[in-house]
Amino acid sequence: MKTFLSLAFLILTVSASSAAEEVEIDFDKTKAACDNGSGKSCFMIGVMYQHGLGVDKDTEKAIVYFKIACDLDIPASCGVLKNLN
């Protein structure tokens, strides 16, 4: 199960990173969706901060958003938190 979650996290992170590089992501809309309870949006904000995609790279802010996403039942985000802490 741990291997599956790690693999899922890797796929989501690579997919999110690739998507952010290919398509400009509207940070404000994504953050608004996160603020309204979208776990996937919170995860994406975390990825953006973690990798500096469209925002300044900020691990502390990334952790905040990954925690929110984890609390909103996004398992990949919980996996990221384990690796960052």
CORQUI-V977021 format. One record per backbone hydrogen bond with DSSP energy under -0.5 kcal/mol. NH is the residue of the N-H (numbers start at 1). CO is the residue of the C=O. E is the energy in kcal/mol with one decimal. If there is no record, write none. Layout:
NH_CO_E + NH_CO_E
This chain:
5_1_-2.5 + 6_2_-2.4 + 7_3_-2.6 + 8_4_-2.9 + 9_5_-2.7 + 10_6_-2.4 + 11_7_-2.6 + 12_8_-2.7 + 13_9_-2.9 + 14_10_-2.6 + 15_11_-2.8 + 16_12_-3.0 + 17_13_-2.8 + 18_14_-2.8 + 19_15_-2.7 + 20_16_-2.3 + 21_17_-1.7 + 22_18_-2.0 + 23_19_-2.9 + 27_25_-1.1 + 30_26_-2.5 + 31_27_-3.1 + 32_28_-2.3 + 33_29_-2.2 + 34_30_-2.1 + 35_31_-3.1 + 36_32_-1.2 + 37_34_-2.2 + 38_33_-2.3 + 39_37_-1.0 + 42_38_-2.1 + 43_39_-2.5 + 44_40_-2.2 + 45_41_-2.4 + 46_42_-2.3 + 47_43_-2.4 + 48_44_-2.6 + 49_45_-2.5 + 50_46_-2.8 + 51_47_-2.3 + 52_48_-1.2 + 53_48_-2.2 + 54_52_-1.0 + 58_49_-2.0 + 62_58_-2.3 + 63_59_-2.5 + 64_60_-1.7 + 65_61_-2.1 + 66_62_-2.7 + 67_63_-2.4 + 68_64_-2.0 + 69_65_-2.5 + 70_66_-2.5 + 71_67_-2.6 + 72_68_-1.2 + 73_70_-1.8 + 74_69_-1.6 + 75_73_-0.8 + 77_74_-1.1 + 78_74_-1.2 + 79_75_-1.9 + 80_76_-2.0 + 81_77_-2.2 + 82_78_-1.7 + 83_79_-1.5 + 84_80_-2.1 + 85_81_-2.1
